[in-house]
Every structure is written in C-alpha cells, then in structure tokens.
C-alpha cells in the first residue's frame, strides 16, 4: 500500500527539473552572447575613434582649422601688445616732452660787438628768468598755480579752512607740482618722494589748487592695493587738508579704492554727470591701467627701487 503514489489532478503535473548538464549549457550560451555583444561594442568604439581621428585631420587641414590656429596666435600677440603698450605708456609719462630752449655758445672767431656787454647780459638774464610756457588745460592758469605753489612754501596755516593746505611744501615738492600742472598738463607720472606721507602732502597741494580752479566740481580718487596703504593715504590727506572722516566716501570729496576697475567705473560715472575725476595712483602700484590714461587728470607716483624692495619685504 505504501508503494502506490498519490493520485494527481489533471493539468497539475510537476514540471521536469533541468538536469545539471542543461544548466551549464545555458550559462555557456549566456556568456557567449555577452562576449559577442562586448566584441560588437569594442568594434563600434574603434570605428568611432577612427572617425574622430579622421575628423581632427580634416579640421586641421581645412580653412576653419587654420583659422582657429591663427586666432589663438593672434590672441597671444594681443596679450603681448597690451603689456608692451602699458610699459610704453609708463615710459612715455616719464619723458620730458617740453622743448628746451636752444642755447648757442659764442665762437672765439666771432667779432666782438661794439655795443656794451652789460646790456646784452641783462637781456639774456631777463630771457632766462621767463618761466617756460604752460602746456595743456592749465596753460591759462599758470600765474595762479605758481602763486599758490609759492604761498605753500611759506609758513603753514594750521587753522586754514578745510580743503586748504595746512602744511608747507618743500621746494622739490613745489617743483614737482609745477611740472605736473604746467608741463604735463595735469596728467602724468612723477617720481615718488620715497614716503607715502610726503606723496600725500604733494597730492593735498594738488587738491587745494584744483579746488581753487574747479570748486566742488571734481572728486579725488585714490588707488592703493591694500587697506593699510589706503589708511595711510586717508590719514595723510586728512591731516594736510583739515578733513574729517565724513570727507572720505562714495559721495564725498575723496574716495579710496583697492581695485582699478572699481576706480575706473567711478571715474566714468563722474564724467557722465559732468564732474571731473582726479585720479591718484600709489607708488606701490607698478602698472597704470590703460583706461586710466583716457581721463584728463591723473597723477601716478613712480616708486624707486628701494621703495619697491621695502614694500615687498613688508608682510
């Protein structure tokens, strides 16, 4: 009785289980299919690589490819020209563009004039005492500018009104401002005095004279790349011109900048409003940006080698 299997319902017969040999064949078929797909993908990738290499060869040999190479070379040449023009502008500002009077020495072979020599000597001395003609936009104001520079070399007026110079200028500083106003026309580089405080004193003298000429229709913009340098400029101008902290700000008479692009943007806005920007560049700034050269008033202090070395040694 125990050997008789239980009856099964129709349609519920158990499925036959694959034998182990049949499973191995299925796995081998699956692996074979994967290998074929991998080989097909590798072949397709190789074809695409060959196509890419062919396209690069065609591009380099075509007009557009050569144009791209020329454009890259032109960009490099443009960068070189920008640096070269900046250096040229810096050198040009240091050149003396005023024609010096020609002095002819008398020859020993010239006949001695019969007129008295004293009259000739007096005439020559009078000619030498005539100051050189002023250049640029201050040519009509030479007398006023020289009068102010002379008064600045006297006793300082420590109680002068704000925006007037409260300190005295040394003759060398007065000569520097005379050259900047009347020979350079108010736009150019001048040798630094070796001290930021003395440079601020010279700038204060320029601001005082510009105030006499333009009133409050101009604004001074100072560029110095670090907050410490700007702090020295603020203290120096504040002391020399009798100013307060409120006089330094976007809507005041003096604005301090760390970046040249912000200064140039501010100068453009001033000109759009019909006002005059006076740009002052600290001696530590070794390059004058080309857009600065378009403005009518700018004074850049050119640092000496010792001054630059001192700035580099500072932390």
C-alpha positions in Angstrom: 0.0 0.0 0.0 2.8 2.5 0.7 4.3 2.0 -2.8 1.3 3.4 -4.6 1.8 7.1 -5.4 -0.9 9.6 -4.6 -3.3 10.5 -7.4 -2.7 13.8 -9.1 -5.3 16.1 -10.6 -5.3 16.6 -14.4 -3.2 19.5 -15.6 -1.2 19.7 -12.3 1.7 17.5 -13.3 5.1 18.9 -11.8 7.4 20.4 -14.4 10.5 18.5 -15.1 13.6 19.8 -13.5 16.6 20.6 -15.8 19.5 18.4 -15.4 22.8 19.8 -14.3 24.2 19.4 -17.8 21.4 21.6 -19.3 22.2 24.4 -16.8 25.8 24.6 -17.8 24.8 24.8 -21.4 22.5 27.8 -20.6 25.3 29.6 -18.7 27.7 29.0 -21.6 25.2 30.4 -24.1 24.7 33.5 -21.9 28.4 34.1 -21.7 28.8 33.6 -25.4 26.1 36.2 -26.0 27.8 38.7 -23.7 31.1 38.1 -25.4 29.6 38.8 -28.8 28.0 42.0 -27.5 31.3 43.1 -26.0 33.1 42.4 -29.2 30.5 44.4 -31.1 30.8 47.3 -28.7 34.6 47.3 -29.0 34.4 47.2 -32.7 32.0 50.2 -32.7 34.2 52.1 -30.3 37.2 51.5 -32.6 35.2 52.8 -35.5 34.3 55.9 -33.7 37.9 56.5 -32.7 39.0 56.2 -36.3 36.2 58.6 -37.3 37.4 61.1 -34.6 41.0 60.9 -35.8 39.9 61.5 -39.4 37.8 64.5 -38.4 40.7 66.0 -36.5 42.9 65.5 -39.5 40.3 67.1 -41.8 39.8 70.0 -39.4 43.5 70.8 -39.1 43.8 70.7 -42.8 40.7 72.7 -43.5 40.3 76.5 -43.6 38.3 76.6 -40.4 41.0 74.7 -38.6 43.8 77.0 -39.8 41.6 80.0 -38.9 41.3 78.7 -35.3 45.0 78.3 -35.0 45.5 81.8 -36.4 43.0 83.2 -33.9 44.9 81.5 -31.0 48.2 83.1 -32.2 46.5 86.5 -32.6 45.2 86.3 -29.0 48.7 85.6 -27.7 50.0 88.6 -29.8 47.2 90.8 -28.5 48.2 89.9 -24.8 51.8 90.8 -25.7 50.8 94.1 -27.2 48.7 95.1 -24.1 51.7 94.5 -21.8 54.0 96.3 -24.3 51.7 99.3 -24.5 51.4 99.5 -20.7 55.2 99.7 -20.4 55.4 102.2 -23.3 52.8 104.4 -21.6 54.7 104.3 -18.3 57.9 105.2 -20.1 56.2 108.0 -22.1 54.9 109.6 -18.9 58.5 109.9 -17.6 59.8 111.6 -20.7 60.3 115.3 -20.8 58.1 116.4 -23.7 58.8 120.2 -23.3 61.2 121.5 -25.9 64.1 123.1 -24.1 65.4 126.4 -25.4 68.4 126.1 -27.7 71.5 127.8 -26.3 74.2 128.7 -28.7 77.7 129.3 -27.3 79.6 132.1 -28.9 82.5 131.1 -31.1 86.0 132.5 -30.4 86.1 133.6 -34.0 83.0 135.8 -33.8 83.8 139.5 -33.9 83.4 141.4 -30.6 80.3 143.6 -30.7 80.8 147.3 -30.2 77.6 147.6 -28.0 78.1 147.5 -24.3 78.2 143.9 -22.9 76.2 144.8 -19.9 73.1 145.4 -21.9 73.4 142.1 -23.6 73.9 140.3 -20.3 70.9 141.9 -18.8 68.8 140.9 -21.8 70.0 137.3 -21.5 69.3 137.2 -17.8 65.8 138.5 -18.4 65.1 135.8 -21.0 66.3 133.1 -18.6 64.0 134.3 -15.9 60.9 133.9 -18.0 59.2 130.6 -17.0 58.5 128.1 -19.7 55.1 128.2 -21.3 52.5 126.1 -19.7 51.1 123.1 -21.5 47.6 121.5 -21.7 44.5 122.5 -19.9 46.3 124.7 -17.2 48.0 127.0 -19.7 45.7 129.8 -18.8 46.1 129.3 -15.1 49.9 129.3 -14.9 50.0 132.5 -12.9 47.5 131.4 -10.3 49.2 127.9 -9.9 52.6 129.4 -9.5 51.3 131.9 -7.0 49.7 129.1 -4.9 52.9 127.0 -5.0 54.9 130.0 -3.8 52.5 130.5 -0.9 52.6 126.8 0.0 56.3 127.1 0.7 55.8 129.8 3.4 54.7 129.3 7.0 52.0 126.6 7.2 48.5 127.7 8.2 47.4 125.1 10.7 44.0 126.7 11.1 43.1 127.1 7.4 39.6 126.2 6.2 39.0 122.5 5.2 40.3 121.6 1.7 43.0 124.2 2.0 46.6 123.1 2.5 47.6 123.3 6.2 51.2 122.2 5.8 54.1 123.7 3.9 55.7 122.3 0.7 59.4 121.8 0.2 60.9 123.4 -2.9 61.4 120.0 -4.5 57.7 119.1 -3.9 56.6 122.5 -5.3 58.8 121.9 -8.4 57.2 118.5 -8.9 53.7 120.0 -8.8 54.8 122.8 -11.1 56.0 120.3 -13.6 52.8 118.2 -13.3 50.4 121.1 -13.7 52.2 123.2 -16.3 54.4 120.8 -18.3 52.4 117.6 -18.2 49.0 119.4 -18.3 47.8 117.6 -15.1 48.2 114.0 -16.4 51.3 112.0 -15.9 53.7 110.1 -13.6 56.1 111.8 -11.2 58.9 110.3 -9.2 57.8 109.2 -5.7 59.4 111.0 -2.7 60.1 107.7 -1.0 57.4 108.2 1.6 53.6 107.7 1.3 53.1 110.6 3.7 55.1 113.0 1.6 53.3 111.8 -1.5 50.0 112.5 0.3 51.3 116.0 1.1 52.0 116.7 -2.6 48.6 115.3 -3.5 47.0 117.6 -0.9 48.7 120.6 -2.5 47.3 119.5 -5.9 43.8 119.1 -4.4 44.0 122.5 -2.8 44.9 124.1 -6.2 42.2 122.1 -8.1 39.7 123.3 -5.5 40.6 126.9 -6.4 40.2 126.2 -10.1 37.1 123.9 -10.1 35.4 124.4 -6.8 33.5 121.3 -5.8 33.0 120.0 -9.4 35.8 117.4 -9.0 36.4 114.3 -6.9 39.7 112.8 -5.9 40.0 109.0 -6.4 43.0 107.3 -4.7 44.1 103.8 -5.8 46.3 101.8 -3.4 46.1 98.0 -3.5 45.9 97.3 0.2 43.8 98.6 3.2 47.0 99.6 5.1 48.1 101.8 2.3 44.7 103.3 1.9 44.7 104.0 5.7 48.0 105.9 5.3 46.5 108.0 2.4 43.4 108.8 4.4 45.4 109.9 7.5 47.8 112.0 5.4 45.2 113.8 3.4 43.0 114.3 6.4 45.9 115.9 8.3 47.1 118.1 5.4 43.7 119.3 4.3 41.9 119.5 7.6 39.3 116.9 6.7 37.0 114.6 8.7 36.1 111.0 8.2 32.9 112.1 6.5 35.0 113.6 3.7 36.1 110.1 2.6 33.3 108.1 1.0 31.4 107.5 -2.3 29.5 110.8 -2.1 32.3 112.9 -0.6 35.4 114.7 -1.9 37.9 111.8 -1.7 37.2 108.1 -2.5 39.7 105.3 -1.7 39.9 102.2 -4.0 41.8 98.9 -3.8 40.9 97.7 -7.3 41.5 99.7 -10.5 38.3 98.5 -12.2 36.1 100.0 -9.5 38.0 103.3 -9.7 37.6 103.4 -13.5 33.9 102.7 -13.2 33.5 105.5 -10.6 35.5 108.0 -12.9 33.2 107.1 -15.8 30.1 107.9 -13.7 31.6 111.2 -12.6 32.3 112.2 -16.2 28.7 111.2 -17.2 27.5 113.7 -14.5 29.7 116.4 -15.9 32.1 116.3 -13.0 35.9 115.9 -13.1 37.7 112.9 -11.6 41.2 113.4 -10.2 43.0 110.0 -10.1 45.9 109.4 -7.8 47.9 106.2 -8.0 50.0 104.9 -5.1 53.7 104.2 -5.7 53.2 100.6 -4.9 51.0 100.1 -8.0 53.7 99.1 -10.5 51.3 99.3 -13.6 48.9 102.1 -14.7 45.9 100.6 -16.4 45.4 101.8 -19.9 41.8 103.0 -19.3 43.2 105.4 -16.7 45.1 107.2 -19.5 41.8 108.5 -21.0 40.9 110.7 -18.1 42.1 114.4 -18.1 43.5 114.4 -14.5 45.7 111.6 -13.1 48.9 111.6 -11.1 50.9 108.4 -10.7 53.8 108.2 -8.3 56.7 106.1 -9.7 58.4 104.2 -6.9 62.1 104.0 -6.6 63.9 100.6 -6.5 64.4 100.9 -2.7 60.8 101.8 -2.2 59.6 98.7 -4.1 62.0 96.5 -2.2 60.7 97.9 1.1 57.1 97.2 0.0 58.0 93.6 -0.9 59.7 93.0 2.4 56.6 94.0 4.3 54.3 91.1 5.4 
